[in-house]
Amino acid sequence: MVGTVLVVDDDPVIQRLLRVNFEMEGYEVIVASDGMDGLERARAEHPDIVVLDIMMPKMSGLEVAKALKADPDTAWIPVLLLSAKAQEADLRAGDESGADGYLTKPFDPLQLLQRVEELLAGR
């Protein structure tokens, strides 16, 4: 097994797409449907990486990223933001959240896998 990916996205279609892509590459996949659940799952399961949507109910991906990076128990986990928001201000907010990377939707699955592998290699 390559590692464990926590996918946090409120869109079931994106969840399925990410699950299939990661599982085809040998990753174990954990899925959460909102930011609060994602934060709880990350703290409980300690995945190797978190792939996080920004616009979600209960808690935004930016808030989740900040909380993960502020907690010494989870600060080491790479966080990749995945969002339809592609304005300069959105990218800056992603940087300020402490996230390790930012990809915009729609995304190329191969580019996503490559970015995840880069972040895992850089841990």
N, C-alpha and C positions, 0 to 999 in steps of 0.2 A: 504494500500500500504506500502511496506517495505521501499522504497526509490527510488531515481533516479540514474541510472548508465549512464555515458557517455562512450560509446565504441568508441575508435578512432583506426581504422585499415583500411588499404587500400585494404585489401582482402575481396571481397563481401561474400565469403564462410564463413570466420571467423566472419564477421559482423552478418550474419544470424544465425550461430551457437550460438554466444554469446547472441544475441537478444532472441532467443528461450529459452535458458537456464535461462536467467535472468527473462524473462516474466513468465515462468512457476513457478518461486519462488515468483512472485508478484511485481517485480521491474518494474518501468517505465524505458524505454530505449531510449536514444538519441544516434544517430549514426553520426560520422564524418568520412570522407574518407581520410583525410590527416592531418598532424600536425597543419598546419595553421588554418584550419577549426575547428579542435579540440580545439585549444587554444581559438579561438573566441567563440565557443559554451560554453566552460567552464566559460569564463568570463561573458557571457550573461545569462546563465541558472543556474549557481551555483549548479551543480549536487551534490549528496551526496558522490559520488566516481567517479574517472576516471580510466578506464581500457585502457591502452595505449600500442600500438605496438611500437617497437623501430624504425624499418626500414620503413620509409614512405617518400613520396614525399613532397616537399616544406619546411618541418621542421621535424626533427627526433623526436621520442618520448622523447629522452633524453633532447632535447632543449625545448620541451613543458613542461616536468616535471620541469626543472629549472625555466622556465618563470612563471609557476603556483606557485611554492614555493617562488619565489622572490617577488611576488605581494601580499601585505597584504590582498587584497580583495579575493584572492583564495588560500592563503597559507594553510588554514585549511582543504582544500579538500584532502582526501587521494588519492594517486596515486599508482596504481598497474601496473607495467610494465609487458607486456606479449610478449615474444620474442623467436625466434628460436635460438638466440645467447646465448650460454650457457658456454662460456669460462670464466675463472676466471677474465680476464680483462673486459669482458662484465658485469659481476656481480658487479665488483668494479665501473665501469662507472655508473651503475644503482644506486648504493649507493651514488655516488658523485652528481648525478642529484637531490638528495633530495627526490626521490621516496620512498614510504612507504613499497613497496614490489616488488618482482620479481618472476614471474613464467615463466618456459620455455615451448615452444611449441615442440611437441604436449603436451597438458595439459589434465588432467582429469577434466571434468566439475564439478564433486563433490568437488574436491580439490580447484578449482577456486572459487566456491560458498562459501566454508568454509573460504577461505582466505579473500574474500570480506566481509563476515560477521565479521571476526576478526578485520579487519581494520575499519569497521563502528562502532563496539563496542568500539574500542580504541580511537575514536575521542575525 
